[in-house]
Amino acid sequence: GYKEAEEFIREHDLVDASVKKVTYSVLIEDYITPADRVKIEELLKLNGLLSFGVYEIEDLNGNFHLLSGAFITEEGAVSLNEELKAAGINSHVIKR
């Protein structure tokens, strides 16, 4: 999280780096399997959307969720969400 990022910056002497609190992301899929993730990443790559980064998180019940992007403003997340939907990817904006 935030503290780890700050520690990384200090350890690597990244004087121009900063940590920002991001509030919004785009949830691509719930309860994914590794095969689902590969398919989604291929679709994102084909549509030029992989540059936003794709990551999965595990909830307290052991279910996996696939997310993309980390945005300070809701507008940024909404814009990515619209691009994902236009590419045929089921997604929605979430508050982190």
N, C-alpha and C positions, 0 to 999 in steps of 0.2 A: 503494500500500500504506500501511502504517502511517506511514512517514516523510512521505509526501505529505499524509496527513490531518492530521498534527501541523503541518506547514508551512501548510496551508490555515487552520487555526485561528489560528495566529500572524498570518498576513497579513491576516485579516479581523477580528482583535481579538475573537474569540469567547471571552470570559473564562469563561463557564459551560459551554463545550463540553469534551468529553473523548473520547479515542480508546480503544476497547476491543478487545482481541484476541478475535476470534470464531473458533470452532473448527469449528462445524457449519453445514451448509447442506443444501438438498434439491436433488438432481439430478432435473430433470424429464425431459429428453430428451438423448440423445447425437446428435451429428452432424446438427444441425438445419439446415434451409434457412430463408431469410427467410419463406417461405410457411408453414412449420411453426410458426415463432415467432408469427406473426400469429394463426393458428388457436388456439394454446395460450393466448395472451394474451386472446383473446375468451372462451374457455372459463373462464379464471380470473376474468375480469370478471363473467361471468354468475353465477358461484358466490361472488362476494364475496371472492375470494382474491388479487386483484391488489395489495392494499395491502401485501403482504409484499415487493413488488419482484421484478422478473424481470430477470435479466441473463445475458448469454452470455459465455463465455470460450472462447478458442481455445487448443488444446493445441499442443505442439511439432510435431505432424504436420499442423497446419492444420485439424483437425476442430473443430467448434463444439459446445459443451455448454450447455444452458439450465439455469440454477439459479434458486432462489427462496429468499429469507430468508438471514439471517446470525445465528447463534445462539451464545451463550456456552455454553449447556448442550445436551446431547443431547436432553433432554426437549422443549425448544422445537421442535427440528427434527422430532422424532418426531410431535409434535402436528400440525404443518403437513403432514407427509407423510401422516398419516391423513386429514386433510381433503382433500388432493389426490386420494388414492386413492378416497375416497368420491364425489368429483366425476368419477371416471372417468379421471383423469390418471395415467399411468404414471410413478412416481417412487420414489426411495429416498434415505435419509439418507446423507450423505457427510461425511468428516472433511476439512477444508481444510488 
